[in-house]
Amino acid sequence: MIALIQLGDVAIGAVFRAGEKSADKLSALRSRWDQESLRTAAEVWARWTVLAERGAAERERGQRGARRAVDTAVDRLAHSELVERLVDAQLERVLTLLENEPDRVRGLIRGQRESIVGEALGRVRSGAAAGDSAVDRLTLKMSRRGDAP
């Protein structure tokens, strides 16, 4: 558990260090731009575009790295011995409950079955009503065509 806390502290420390480095780099970049003369708007736009492309690439790289880190952490947690013991204990508890109180389970299954049957019956009824109205419209159109001279 201590290692997990330390890992979080390391991650937070790394983020702050990256922020400091970014601030240093930005400061150096600003001073270099102040020293250089920007001659044309095209030159400014070209530099802007290069920085935007680099920023987008770094953002994507960072997101991929973050996804990999989260996936790895979740995978390790899901396969940890502690989680496996917790799942086994809860499963044993549920199975014991099912064994000792089958009436509770029967009531749940009966209620589920009734709701599924009711839903299916409702869908059949609404489909039949839609079919009836379509047939009524079709016969009405056909009977009007026969009346026309």
N, C-alpha and C positions, 0 to 999 in steps of 0.2 A: 504494500500500500504506500509505503514511503517513496518507493521508486516512481509510482504514478504521480505523486505530488511533485517530486523533483522534476519529472518529465514535463509537467505543466509549467513549472518555474523556468525550466530551460527554454521552453517554447516562448514564454512571455519575454524572457531576457533576449532571445534572438530577435523577436519582433522589434523591441526597443532599440537594439543595436542596429538593425537594418534601417530603422527610422533615422537614427543619428547619422549613419553613413549616407543616407539619401540627402539629408539636410546639408552635410558637408559637400557632397557632389553638386547639389543645386547651387550652393554658395560659390563654389569654384566656377561653375558654368556661368553664373551671372557676372562674376568679375571678369571672366574671359570675354563675354559678350560686350561688357562695358568698354573693354580695352580695344576691341575690334570695331571697325566702322562697318555698319551694314549699308551697303551702297544702293541696293535696289529692293523693291518690294518682292521681286522674284526670288532673291537670295533669302529674304526673311521667310517666304512661303516654303522654299525648299528645306530650310532648317526646321521649320515647324513640322513639315510632313515627315521628315526623317525621325524627329522626336516622337511624333504621334505613332508612327509604325513601330518604333522601338518600344514605346509604352504599351501598345496593344500586344506585342509579342511577349513582353515580360509579364503582363497581366495574365495572358493565357497560360504561360509557363507556371506562374504562381498558382493559378486555379487548378491546374493538373496536379501540381505537387500537393496542394491542400487536399484534393480529392483522394490522392493515393494515401496520404497520411491518415485521413479519416477512415478510409476503407480498411487500412491495416489495423488501426486501433479497434474498430468495430469487430473485425475478424478475430483479433486476439482476444477481445473481451467475450465474444460469443463462444469461443472454443476454450475458454478458461475453465479450470477445474471447479472454481467456485460457482460459476453459472450452471455448469452441468449438475453439480450437487443440488442447487436450488431447484432446477427444473425437475430432477428426479424426485425430490421431496414433494413438490407440488403435484406431480403426476401420481405418486403413491397416495397422496391425500385424496385426490379426485377419484382414483380407482376404489379406494376404501369406501368413500362416500357412495359411489355407485353400487358397490356390493351391499352395503348396509341399508341403503334407502332406495330401493328400486322404484318405489312409487313416485318419487320426485322426478325421476328420469322418464317414467312412462307419461307423466303429465306434460312434461316438456315436449316429448316426441308427439304426443297427441295434439297439443296446441300447434306445433309446427306443421304437422300434417294438415290440420284444418285450415291454417292460413294459406298453405300452398294450394290446397284444393279450391279454396275460396278465390284466390287470385287467378287460378287457371279458369275457373268458371266465369269470373268477371271478364276475362279476356275473350272467351268464347262468345259471351253475350254481346260485348261491344263489337266484335267482328261480325256477328250475325246481324246486328242492327245496321252496321255500315253496309253490309251486303244487301239487306232489304231496301235501304234507301237508294242504293245504286240501281237495283232492279226496278224500283218504282220510277226513277228518273228516266231510265232507258225505255220502259213501256210507255211513259207519258210522251216522250219524244217521238216514238214510233207511231202512237195513235194520232198525234197532231199531224204528222206527215201524210197519213192516210186521208185525213179530212181536207187537206188542201186541194183546190181544183187543178 
